[in-house]
Amino acid sequence: MSYLQLNHGRYTARVSPSGAALAALTYDGADIVLPVPDGEVATGFQGKTLAPWPNRIHGASYRVYGRRERLAVTEPETGHALHGLVCWQEFTVIAHSPSQARLVTRILPQPGYPFTMRLLVSYTLNDRGLHASASVINQGDRSTPYGIGAHPYLRCGPAPPDRCHLELPAGARVRLGAVEDELDVASLVRAEGTPVLLDRSRVDHAFTGMDQHWSVRLHDRRAGLWSRLSANSRWMQIYTGDRLGRAGVAVEPMTCPPNAFNTGVDLLWLRPSGSHVFTWKLDAGYSKRG
């Protein structure tokens, strides 16, 4: 499957029609997301669009309209349904210019999700970085449960993430009931906007409570390079990429928390012909070393 190449100023990007994924993004030639090498499968969901739910549906089942819907188990070790239905679905490219790509797909009724959606994903490069948006329309005749997210892994060029500092937005807190592994998450939360050296910290948790417009920054102080993801979603997942050799830090903006199809927390319901737009941004730069 061919990638779509984007270029603008100091930024270059590659977009994959498989899952409308951001396969690579560089700034002055340095990777600011963990890239997917040509010809390889994105083993850690790198850059994938996560819809019609992000994260997990526990037990791969939920109730809607008075019946129990059962999804395919896509995380065998937990028995959960992971990251939606479009991660490996081929999107149709409807526009491609030197600095923009637009891709579209449909989610058709299927076992576990008997609803019809049209999903349009757009990536645009400009002087201020990469701007991503996902627009969905309910094409069915019933209100539809829905959530969306994205799954890029931040990097600071060749620097191992463990030598980088991670800066969370002020007010970010772990979702109620999350386990704080070895107190790593607690140390991040207490920082409230202060950069924390990752150095073997292990995190795989959902956060909420951020300001309306928030950002997460990964900073290699030795080289001065930083990468940053910004969004206005109410939730994000931070994952230190332990199953990928800690090669990048996943920062996943999400409209809802894990298992929202069962808890209802921040779950979106789209009326027939109703629509929703989800946006996020990636940029990078250099700061004074030290």
N, C-alpha and C positions, 0 to 999 in steps of 0.2 A: 504494500500500500504506500503510495507516494505521500510525502510530507508537503505541506504548503510552507514556503519560505517567506518570511516577512523581514523587512529592513527599514530602519529609519534612524538617521543620525548615529548615535553610539550604541543603539540597540539592534539585535537581530533575534528572530524567533523562528521556531518550527512548530507547526500545528498539524496534528494527526486527525484524519477523518474518523479513526476508530475512537469512539467515545468523545469526539470533539475535544481532544486532549492537547494541552500545551506540552509539547515534547521537549522543548529547549527554549531558553531565553538567556542571552548574554548581554553584558554591558562592557564596552571596550574589549571584547573578546573573552571576558571572564564569565564563567557560568554563575548565574544568580538563582537558578533553579537546578535541581538534579536532573540531568538530561536522560532521555531514552536513546541509547545508541541506535544507529540505523540498523534495521533488520531484527531488532530485539523486541521482546514483549515487555510491556511496562509491568514488572512483577510487583511493584508496590503502589499501583494505581497512580503513578506519577502523572500529574496534570489532568487527570480525568474529570469529566463533568459527572456529578453524582445526582441522579434524578431517576424516579420521582421521590426518592428519599435519600438523604445523606446518612453516613454512619450505619447503624445496625437496627434491624427489627428483631427483637428477641424471640427466639424460638421459631423464627421465620413464619410467624402467623399473627393475625390481628382480626378484630371483628369490625365489620362495616355493613350497614343496612341489614342488621339482624342475622348475619351469617358469618361463620369463621372462614376467612380466606387464608390459604396456605401457599407460601412461596417456596421456591427452590432454596435449599440450604447452600449458601455460597461461602460460608465460613465453617468448614467441617469441624474444626476444633472446638467451636462454641455451640454449633447448631443454629446460628443466626443467619439472617439474610443481610448481606453486606453491600452498601453503596449503590443501591438502586438497580435499574434495569438497562441502562444505556452505556455502561463502561466499555463494553466490547461491541457495541452496535455501530455499524458504519453510517456516518452522517453524509448527506449529499452536499457537496460544495455548490453554493448558489452565487457566490461572489468571491473574487480573489484579485487583489491589487498588490503593489509592492509593500504596502503598509497595513493591509486589512484582509481578514478572511471571515466569511460568513458561512455557517453550515447549519443544516436543518435535518430533523428526523421526526418520525412519529412513534409514539408509544401506543401500540395497539392492544385491545383487550386480550388478556391471557390469563392462565391459571394464577390466582393470587392477586391479580391487579386487573379487574374487569373494566378498565376505563380507557379513554382515547384522548391523547394529548399531542399537540404539535410543539416541538421545542426548537428554538432558533438560538444558536450560540454565535457570538461575534467576538473577534479579537482585533484590536487596533493598536498600532504602535505610533507614538508621537514623541516629542522632546521630553515629555514627562513620564514616559514609561509605557507599559502595556496595560491597556484597558480592556476588560472582559465583561461581557453581559450575556445573560441567558433569559430569553423571553419565552414564556409558555402560554398556550391557549388551551382551555378545556374544550375539546371538540365533541364531547359526548352530551347526553341528555340528562345527566345527573350531576349533582355536586360531587367533587372529586377530592380525596385527601392527597396532599402534596407537600413535598419539601425538596430543597435543592442545596447543593454545595459544590465545592471545587477542592482539588487535592494536589496542589503544588508542594514541592519540597524546597525550602530555601537553602541556598548555599552562598558562600562568599568566595567565589573563585576556587582555587585549589586548596584552600585552608580546610583542614578537618573541622567539622562543626564543634567538636569537643574543645577546641581552643577559642571558639567564638563566644561572644556575649549575646544573650537573648533578652530582648526588652519587650515585656508585655504591656498592654494598655493599662492605665490607672483604673483601679476598680475591678479588674478581672478577678473572678473567683471560680473555683471548681464547682461543678454542679452538685447539688445535694445528693449525698449517698455515694460519691466517688471515693475510692480508696486511695490514700496518699502513699504510694510506694516509696518506702525508705525516706519519707519526709521530703522527697525531691519537689513534689508539687507544692507543698507548704512553703518551701523556701522561695519558689517562684512567685507565689501569690503575695507573700509578705513584702516582696520587693516593690510592688505597685508602681510600675513604670521605671524602676531602676534596673539597668542592665545586670544580668546574672550570668556568670561564666558557666557554660553548660557542663564541662568537665565530668563526663560520665553520668550526669543526671539522667534519670529514666522517667519519661513522661509519656502518657497516652491517655489523655483526659479531655473532657469537654469543659469549656469555660463560658461564662456569661457575665452579665453585670457591667459590660464595657460601656464607654461613652458611645453616643450615637454614631460618630465617625471615628473608628479606631484603626490602629495600625500595630503590627508586630514587626520588629526589626532584628535582624541577625547581623552582628558586627564583628569583623576581624580587625581588632585594633592594631595588630602588627602591620598589616598592609594598608589599613585605613578604609578598606572596602566594606560597604554595608549593602544589604538587600532588605527590602521592606514589602510587606503585603498590607494593603489597606482595604477596608470594607465597611459596610454599615449594617451587616447582619447582626442578629441578637446573640449568635452562638459562634464558637470556633472550637476546633479540635487541635490540640498540639500533640505531635507524636515525634519522638526523637529518633525514629527510624532504626530501632534496634534490630529488626528482622532484615534490614537492608545494609547491615554493617555500619550503621550510624553515618551514612554518607550524606545525609541531608536531614533537615528538620521540617516535617510536614506542618504547615499552617493551613487549616481547612476552614474557610468561612462557611457557615451553615445557617439556614433559616430556622432550624429546629434542632433540639438535642437528640442524642441517641434514643431509639425506641419511642419516638413521638407518635407513631401510628397506634401504639398501645396506651400511652399516657395522655395523649392529646395536647401535651405542652407545646405551645407555639406551632402546632400543626396548621397548615394552610388548608382551607377548603375553597376550591374554585367552583363557582357556579357555571352552568352551561354557558359557553362563549366567554367566560371570565378569563382574565389574563393576570400574569404576574411577571415582574422584571427583577432579576437578581444581578448585582454588579460587584466587581472587585477590581483591584489594581495592583500591579507590581512595578516597583522602580528600584533604582540603585544609585550609588554615588560614592564619593570618597570624602573622608573626614581627616582631620589632623591626627597623625599617628600618636599612640601613647596609651 
